[in-house]
């Protein structure tokens, strides 16, 4: 009887392993970006002072009209509740509920202000989704017809290895305390502007930001210090640890920690200069767009300024020492 039970358990285990292997193979197949990558773009040199960080990359023209909403389906990906909807203008959006909606909206605007390609999103303070209730602080992410969503790009294998823009994007993940720094959060978008095609390398999920990273080197039950969407905790979180041999050591122990091992003072200087171009009004607008309170906006703006100064100081100190 015991022997038969052991055989049954062994068979079930083998079936489970086989199923997991098949699922992994399917994922690997899906992770291959279909077709050639033409004109890959991650960042462009912009006139930061001219950018509208309240409306973000979609501008005022793309702002959703939620006076009438049509439910399409529930989105199953990710950990947060999401619904695909249409607004009163007939545009398609993915509505994301929960604590990640506000920080993701603000994070997109900061990256957009620096010249990075991003999603198009907006935060709506209140929305009623037929059959699924009324919700507050919901992020709406656009699904325009001219943009095809392809598969993930990898932090360690992409067309921008060694560039300031890739290294600067890594630094921004520490800056924003993004503890969910995984390849699967990245996306390639095929953007067709009247026949002119670009492939935008973006971070699609920036919800795990503006909080506290925690320590990914500890067992799971010790990582409960992680926080998302907590301006006070984010303001107090560490940023730069030290500079040694021309390399910046960051206070970051989240997923993807090894990505931060090759950040030079030159990379830090490049990003600090661009962060410094953003005005107080633009920073206020970025956080106002995410429906933060006046006190939270002030704290977040000051946090951006202090981190920018910290990064600039680390870069300049290292140069002066040489």
C-alpha positions in Angstrom: 0.0 0.0 0.0 2.8 2.4 1.0 4.8 1.4 -2.1 1.8 2.1 -4.4 1.3 5.5 -2.7 4.9 6.4 -3.3 4.6 5.5 -6.9 1.5 7.6 -7.2 3.3 10.6 -5.6 6.3 10.1 -7.9 4.0 10.0 -11.0 2.2 13.2 -9.9 5.6 14.9 -9.4 6.8 13.9 -12.8 3.6 15.1 -14.4 4.0 18.4 -12.5 7.6 18.9 -13.6 6.7 18.1 -17.2 3.9 20.6 -17.1 6.2 23.3 -15.6 8.8 22.6 -18.3 6.2 22.9 -21.0 4.9 26.2 -19.6 8.5 27.5 -19.4 9.1 26.5 -23.0 5.9 28.2 -24.1 7.0 31.4 -22.3 10.4 31.2 -23.9 8.8 31.0 -27.3 6.5 33.9 -26.5 9.5 36.0 -25.2 11.0 36.0 -28.7 10.3 39.4 -30.4 8.5 38.7 -33.7 10.2 40.2 -36.7 13.2 42.4 -37.1 13.8 45.4 -34.8 14.0 48.5 -36.9 15.0 51.8 -35.5 15.2 50.8 -31.8 14.6 53.8 -29.5 14.8 54.0 -25.7 15.5 57.7 -25.1 15.7 60.9 -27.1 17.2 64.2 -26.4 14.3 66.5 -25.6 13.7 70.0 -24.6 12.7 69.1 -21.0 11.5 72.5 -20.1 8.8 72.4 -22.9 7.2 69.1 -21.8 3.8 68.9 -20.1 4.3 66.6 -17.2 0.7 66.9 -16.1 -0.8 65.2 -19.1 2.4 63.2 -19.8 3.3 61.5 -23.1 -0.2 61.4 -24.4 -0.7 65.1 -24.0 -4.1 66.8 -23.4 -5.4 65.3 -26.7 -5.3 61.7 -25.4 -6.9 62.4 -22.0 -9.6 59.8 -21.5 -13.3 60.7 -21.3 -14.8 58.4 -18.6 -18.3 59.9 -18.6 -19.3 56.8 -20.4 -17.3 53.6 -20.0 -17.8 50.3 -21.8 -16.5 47.1 -20.2 -14.6 44.8 -22.6 -12.9 42.1 -20.5 -10.9 41.4 -17.4 -7.1 41.4 -17.9 -5.5 38.3 -16.3 -1.9 39.4 -16.3 -0.1 40.7 -13.2 -1.0 40.8 -9.6 -3.4 43.8 -9.7 -7.0 43.8 -10.8 -7.2 45.1 -14.4 -10.0 45.7 -16.8 -10.0 46.5 -20.5 -12.5 49.2 -21.3 -13.5 51.8 -23.8 -14.1 55.5 -22.9 -16.7 57.9 -24.3 -14.4 58.7 -27.3 -14.2 55.0 -28.2 -10.5 54.7 -27.2 -9.3 51.5 -25.6 -7.6 51.5 -22.2 -6.4 49.1 -19.5 -7.7 50.2 -16.1 -5.4 49.2 -13.3 -6.8 49.3 -9.7 -5.0 49.3 -6.4 -2.0 50.9 -4.7 0.2 50.8 -7.8 -1.9 53.2 -9.9 -0.7 56.5 -8.4 3.1 55.7 -8.4 3.0 54.3 -11.9 1.3 57.4 -13.2 4.0 59.7 -11.6 6.9 57.4 -12.6 5.9 57.5 -16.2 5.8 61.3 -16.2 9.3 61.6 -14.6 10.8 59.2 -17.2 9.0 61.0 -20.0 10.4 64.3 -18.7 13.9 62.9 -19.0 13.4 61.8 -22.6 12.6 58.1 -22.1 10.0 56.3 -24.2 7.0 55.3 -22.0 3.5 54.0 -22.0 0.7 56.6 -22.3 -1.3 56.7 -19.1 -3.5 58.9 -16.9 -4.9 58.7 -13.4 -8.6 59.1 -13.1 -9.7 60.0 -9.5 -13.1 58.2 -9.9 -14.4 55.8 -12.6 -17.5 53.6 -12.8 -16.9 50.3 -14.8 -20.3 48.8 -15.7 -20.8 45.5 -13.8 -17.6 46.1 -11.8 -18.3 49.0 -9.5 -17.0 52.5 -8.9 -13.3 52.9 -8.1 -11.0 55.7 -7.0 -7.5 56.5 -8.2 -7.4 54.2 -11.3 -4.6 54.2 -13.8 -5.7 54.1 -17.4 -3.1 52.9 -19.9 -3.7 53.5 -23.6 -4.0 50.8 -26.3 -3.7 52.9 -29.5 -4.3 51.2 -32.8 -0.9 52.3 -34.2 1.0 50.6 -31.4 1.7 46.9 -31.4 2.8 45.3 -28.2 5.6 42.8 -28.8 7.5 40.8 -26.2 9.9 41.6 -23.4 13.4 43.0 -23.8 16.2 42.0 -21.4 18.3 44.3 -19.3 21.5 42.4 -20.1 20.8 41.9 -23.8 19.5 44.8 -25.8 20.7 47.4 -28.4 21.6 50.0 -25.8 24.2 48.1 -23.7 26.9 50.5 -22.4 25.0 53.7 -23.3 24.2 56.6 -21.0 20.4 56.1 -21.6 20.4 52.5 -20.4 22.6 53.2 -17.5 20.5 56.2 -16.6 17.4 54.1 -16.7 18.9 51.7 -14.3 19.7 54.5 -11.9 16.1 55.7 -12.2 14.9 52.4 -11.0 16.9 52.9 -7.8 15.8 56.6 -7.7 12.1 55.4 -7.8 12.7 52.4 -5.5 11.4 50.0 -8.0 11.8 46.7 -6.2 10.3 44.7 -9.1 13.2 45.0 -11.5 12.7 42.0 -13.8 12.9 41.5 -17.6 9.2 40.5 -17.7 8.3 44.1 -16.7 9.9 45.4 -19.9 8.2 45.7 -23.3 9.0 46.4 -26.9 6.4 48.6 -28.6 6.2 48.7 -32.4 5.0 52.3 -33.1 3.8 53.1 -36.6 3.5 56.8 -37.3 2.1 57.0 -40.8 4.5 54.4 -42.1 7.5 55.5 -40.1 8.1 52.6 -37.7 10.1 52.7 -34.5 10.5 50.1 -31.8 10.3 51.6 -28.4 12.1 49.9 -25.5 10.1 50.8 -22.4 9.4 49.6 -18.9 5.8 48.7 -19.0 5.1 48.1 -15.3 6.4 50.9 -12.9 3.8 50.3 -10.2 6.2 49.0 -7.5 7.7 52.4 -6.9 7.7 55.3 -4.5 8.1 53.2 -1.4 10.8 50.9 0.0 12.7 48.2 -1.7 13.5 45.8 1.1 16.3 43.2 1.0 16.0 40.6 -1.8 19.0 38.7 -0.4 17.0 37.6 2.6 14.3 34.8 2.8 10.9 35.9 1.6 9.4 36.4 5.1 12.1 38.9 5.9 11.3 41.0 2.8 8.0 42.3 4.2 9.6 45.7 4.6 8.8 46.4 1.0 6.4 49.2 0.4 4.7 50.8 -2.6 3.1 54.2 -2.9 4.3 55.5 0.4 5.8 59.0 -0.1 7.1 59.3 3.4 8.9 56.0 3.3 10.3 56.8 -0.2 11.6 60.1 1.0 13.5 58.4 3.8 14.8 55.6 1.6 18.6 55.4 0.8 19.9 56.2 -2.6 23.7 56.5 -3.0 25.9 54.6 -0.7 29.4 55.6 -1.8 31.7 56.1 -4.8 34.7 53.9 -5.2 37.1 53.6 -8.1 34.9 55.7 -10.3 31.8 53.5 -9.7 28.7 54.4 -7.9 27.4 52.0 -5.2 23.7 52.4 -4.7 21.5 51.5 -1.7 19.5 48.9 -3.6 18.8 45.3 -2.6 15.7 44.5 -4.8 15.3 42.2 -7.7 18.0 42.8 -10.3 20.6 44.1 -7.9 23.4 42.9 -10.1 22.3 45.4 -12.8 23.7 48.2 -10.7 27.3 46.9 -10.6 28.5 48.8 -13.7 27.2 52.3 -13.1 30.0 54.9 -13.4 30.2 58.4 -12.2 29.9 59.5 -15.8 26.5 57.8 -16.0 25.5 59.5 -12.8 26.6 62.9 -14.1 24.6 62.4 -17.4 21.4 61.6 -15.5 21.8 64.3 -12.8 22.1 67.0 -15.5 18.8 65.9 -17.0 17.0 65.6 -13.8 18.1 69.2 -12.9 16.4 70.5 -16.0 13.0 69.7 -14.6 11.3 72.7 -13.0 9.5 72.7 -9.7 6.2 73.3 -11.6 6.9 70.2 -13.8 7.6 68.1 -10.7 4.5 69.4 -9.0 2.5 68.6 -12.2 3.9 65.0 -12.4 2.7 64.2 -8.9 -0.5 66.2 -9.2 -1.4 64.1 -12.3 -1.2 61.1 -9.9 -3.7 62.7 -7.5 -1.3 63.0 -4.6 -2.3 65.5 -1.9 -0.6 68.9 -1.6 1.6 67.7 1.3 2.6 64.5 -0.6 3.4 66.5 -3.7 5.7 68.8 -1.6 7.5 65.8 -0.1 7.9 64.0 -3.4 9.2 67.1 -5.1 11.7 67.6 -2.4 12.7 64.0 -2.6 13.4 64.3 -6.3 15.5 67.4 -5.7 17.5 65.8 -2.8 18.2 62.6 -4.8 19.3 64.7 -7.8 21.7 66.7 -5.6 23.0 63.4 -4.1 23.7 61.9 -7.5 25.3 65.1 -8.7 27.5 65.4 -5.6 28.6 61.7 -5.9 29.7 62.3 -9.5 31.4 65.6 -8.8 33.2 64.4 -5.7 34.7 61.4 -7.6 35.9 63.7 -10.4 37.5 66.1 -8.0 39.3 63.3 -6.2 40.9 62.3 -9.4 
